[in-house]
Amino acid sequence: MPEISRRALGALVGGGAVGAVAGTATGAEAAPAERPFRARPGAGSGRRPNVLVILGDDLGWADLSSYGAPHIKTPNLDRLARQGVRFTDAYSGSSTCSPTRFSLYTGRYPGRTKGGLAEPIADRSQGLDPNHPTLASLLKKAGYATALIGKWHCGWLPDYSPTKSGWDEFFGNHGGVLEYYSKLGQLGDHDLYEGDAEYKDLRYYTTVLTERAVEYVGRDHDRPWLLNLNFTTPHWPWLAEGDEETGAEIAAKIRAATSRAEVSKALNHYDGGSVEKYTQMVESLDAAVGEVLAALRRSGQEENTVVLFASDNGGERWSYLWPLSGGKFSLQEGGIRVPTILRWPARIDGRQVSHEPNFSPDWTATLLELAGARPDPAYPLDGTSLAGYLLRGERLPERDLFWRVRGNRALRRGDWKYYRDDKGTDHLYNLAADSREQADLAPDEPELLTELKGSWEKIAAGLLPYPG
């Protein structure tokens, strides 16, 4: 095996991915070893690519077999990783659904906008300002067709919708959660829309979204396109294909609810779920992705389509997160480090792994550059484009990855992470040696702790304050 860096070794040991790199990925078919990422300068035709961004919902970092899950089989996503680049140190923009979506759609910290302060959005008063430029509006301006299929979670009608923020087409749900069959959502009402009109389909939601996505990528497009495909799988309630009876019980509780709290209790499904049920949900997500990618292949567009797969935040109570600590809602690694895969056959070789730290706003900047679109100078991006690294072999500049949520703060610089917990205690970790965040080096490195803390506070000072 070739010599690897300390950071790479830490990522492998920390991720349970040694098998994948050695060509014996747990739960995946045997394959030649991944190699450290290397760009292929000069490849490609120069045509602007299509862009397919696929998000899982509350999918934990190690929930894919290519990331170490010993009990979950994800052959389609494993194949996608073998055909492109698997990122070991990729992060969501926040530790909950809507702030991360704000950061991905805008390329900016969630705290730049009022709607991004909600963690997550929970009522009709909050949302993404339709006047704010988005990945979709900027690509649309550059000549792209744009569509969003699935979970939006950046505000409800009448004031907020994907069609008000740059997407030509929308089919999906506005809120953060729904019952998979009835489509009753967190406000207690029906939440499946085509454009701005209600749409009825009582089949399993993942199936419905997959059909729509297959139809979209299979069209005879006359220009490049952006499709944001946002599954709700494997977010609770814990329902797989065939669980109509359990879904009906949850739907009945929602209809009988006399308060928003009772609706939330029904959807949270605290009395349901299991490791086995969660496994079924993740594997159904994998199968859905496989169907969409097969449709892309049949359409003849696979070679020049950028496919980015990730999760909106870390996993919840049934996720497999080893060896990371924490989970959704937390800025520990388990709450924000997410599986991330990139494939673009025309420009990027397969069977590669990258340990470069990155987070959601970086992908906004990257996709804009790959598509030949420009950010709006009035709304400067907080992300750094990875295009030079991916296509030309350029070194990424040293930079800080920043997160702020109520009760937690975090900043990563290289291998180092500054973290403040919900008790107000500051911690310092070297993630290359300790991805589980158990060896607190704050007492040993007081100057570095002060430096990273100061950097966090400088960025935070430029953001909107939390209300109240």
Buried (B, 14 or more C-beta within 10 A) or exposed (E): EEEBEEBBBBBBBBBBBBBBBEEEBBBBEEBEEBEEBEBBEEEBEEEBBBBBBBBBBBBBBBBBBBBBBEBBBBBBBBBBBBBBBBBBBBBBBBBBBBBBBBBBBBBBBBBBBEBBBBBBBBEBEBBBBBEBBBBBBBBBEBEBBBBBBBBBBBBBBEBBBBBBBBBBBBBBBBBBBBBBBBBBBBBBBBBBBBBEEEEEBBEBBBBBBBBBBBEBBBEEBEEBBBBBBBBBBBBBBBBBBEBBEBBEBBBBBBEEBEEEEBBBBBBBBEEBBEEEBBBBBBBBBBBBBBBBBBBBEEBEBBBBBBBBBBBBBBBBEBBBBBBBBBBBBBBBBBBBBBBBBBBBBBBBBBBBBBBBBBBBBBBBBBBBBBBBBEBBEEBEBBBBBBBBBBBEEEEBEEBBBBBBBEEBBBBBBEBBBBBBBEEEEBBBBBBBBBBBBEEBBBEEBEEBBBBBBEBBEEBBEEBEEEEE
